[in-house]
Amino acid sequence: MSVLKWLDEHFEESILVLLLATISCVMMAQILARTFASSFTWPEEFSRYCYIWTVFLSLGYTIKKRNMLRVGILIDMLPQKLRRSIEIVVNLIMLVLFVILFRYAIIYTGKIKLTGQFSPAMHVPMWMMYMSTIIGFGLAAIRTVQEIINNIKNFNKKSETTLEATLKEAKEEVKATGVHLDDNIKAEEGDL
């Protein structure tokens, strides 16, 4: 697997998992420190900034996974070509929005950098925290372009309905856990 393909498939989720695991470890260390010694001054601020990064990084991830908040059931009732057309138009509107937000994120982060402001507890330059907006909106724009290209390439192909996608995702999650639904059903029937 090439590096670019891996980044395309796993970039956001890898960072999100790392950030959430780090938050858990840091907060557990804070709890232990509070219990057995004096607490640290920086974990709350660190966790807050990690959460902010996860919010902005999740923009691109939700677009890639096609989990953006939308009313899919209404769209599912439309004919295939009209449905694809609406998806392309909506994605173009989202792309314009993300590009505008990306531009303003760069401007605002630059202003924060010029102030020389540091975070109170960790003493980290605040512009580093605001970089989450630049990266988040940039990734969202890239993922939206990928979605537009995908919709254009597959314009005449039947796409999954919201219900089909939900069932497919549920089956994959069950499969990943190693649990077999048929075995559970048989076991429950045996208990009756």
Residue pairs with C-beta under 8 A, 6 or more apart in sequence:
11 139
12 57
12 58
12 60
12 61
12 64
12 139
13 61
15 53
15 57
16 54
16 57
16 58
16 61
19 50
19 53
19 54
19 57
20 50
20 54
22 50
23 46
23 47
23 50
23 51
26 43
26 46
26 47
27 43
27 47
29 40
29 43
30 39
30 40
30 43
30 44
33 39
33 40
41 121
42 121
42 122
44 121
45 119
45 120
45 121
45 122
46 121
46 122
49 119
49 124
49 129
52 129
52 132
53 132
53 136
55 132
55 136
56 132
56 133
56 135
56 136
56 137
57 132
57 135
57 136
57 139
58 136
59 98
59 136
59 137
59 139
59 140
59 143
60 136
60 139
60 140
60 142
60 143
61 143
62 68
63 94
63 140
63 143
63 144
63 147
64 143
64 146
64 147
66 147
66 165
68 94
70 90
72 161
72 162
73 162
73 163
75 83
75 86
75 87
75 162
76 83
76 161
76 162
76 163
78 86
80 156
80 158
80 159
81 155
81 156
83 159
84 151
84 154
84 155
84 159
87 147
87 151
88 148
88 151
88 152
91 144
91 147
91 148
91 151
92 148
94 140
94 144
95 141
95 144
95 145
95 148
98 137
98 140
98 141
98 144
99 137
99 141
101 133
101 137
102 134
102 137
102 138
102 141
105 130
105 133
105 134
105 136
105 137
106 134
108 130
108 133
109 127
109 130
109 131
109 133
109 134
110 127
112 126
112 127
112 130
113 125
113 127
115 126
116 125
117 125
117 126
117 127
118 124
118 125
118 126
119 125
119 126
119 129
160 168
174 181
